[in-house]
Amino acid sequence: MLSTTSLCTPKQPARLSRAVAPLFHTSTLGYSAGVRVGLVASIQRDGSSRAFSTSPVTQFREFFPIKETEHIRRTPPAWPHHGYTEEEMLNVVPAHRVPKTWGDWVAWKAVRSCRWGMDFFTGMGKEQKVDKAHPTTAVETIKPLTEGQWLLRFLFLESIAGVPGMVAGMLRHLHSIRRLKRDNGWIELLLEESYNERMHLLTFMKMCEPGWFMKLLLIGAQGVYFNGLFLSYLVSPKITHRFVGYLEEEAVHTYTLAIKQIEDGHLPKWADSKFIVPDIAVQYWHMPEGKRTMKDLILYIRADEACHRGVNHTLSNLNQKEDPNPFASEYKDGRDPPRPALKPQGYEREEVL
């Protein structure tokens, strides 16, 4: 049985995702598995509207349904999630690595430009932004975002977040077979990072189906982003990894702000006890019973982003051609590989090698 609840009236000032309509549907477990949000309108300067959802709200359909075959029951993830302790997830905090070199400065300014673009295209108002002096650590805003705005930002962020790892992994793979040299574990790490980001996107797509305009935005953003990263990685892998590290700082900050607004009661739909995250998230992160709220989901995703933040800042500190991947290496003294989630500035080379 489908039920529709309006999150905001259509008379509100039009912004990207200001008009949203959640639609609860039933999962195979009998719970409401997600919210379908119609990212409907943004009024342009000439007064015309731009559709962000081309499907009528009353015609909900399963986005990328499971492919049924005669013999296969299900296809597990190629890279199972390694998991986090609850303490690790709760101890993740927004942080910033201060640029030390001109390459760091270039990477930081590039990320700030990307952040401006995302704020603009997702319709974030001035009152919804944090202090400009501390853009990746401040979590206080005058006005909170709506659930629809958050989902739009999550979709936009995750649709490009899966690009860097794939580009870097692809180029390192080609370099390895062209030079007839081992890569020392970097390729697998980067591809797994890309896969993990894609799982974030698939999870949010179970909750929010983008319309045609949003899809066009994503195509354009991915095209520019892929080619830009491709060229930058050819020129300087070190600067590119620093760029990704700064990008992940933005991601950690974004999810921390969302968690705070849930805790402060500004996102009632996500705080509702009846809201259950999609099954794809439960299976991927192995979320236990009683820990399947939207806040729990964002805690897992934020921990992933914190891990990517520490990994890329660390990779930027290493010798790009010779050093092994410290996160998959066995150490002579028997210690465990470093855990990057709680190392926001990354590890210096002498700490891990």
Order of alpha helices (4+ residues) and beta strands (2+ residues): beta-beta-beta-alpha-alpha-alpha-alpha-alpha-alpha-alpha-alpha-alpha-alpha-alpha
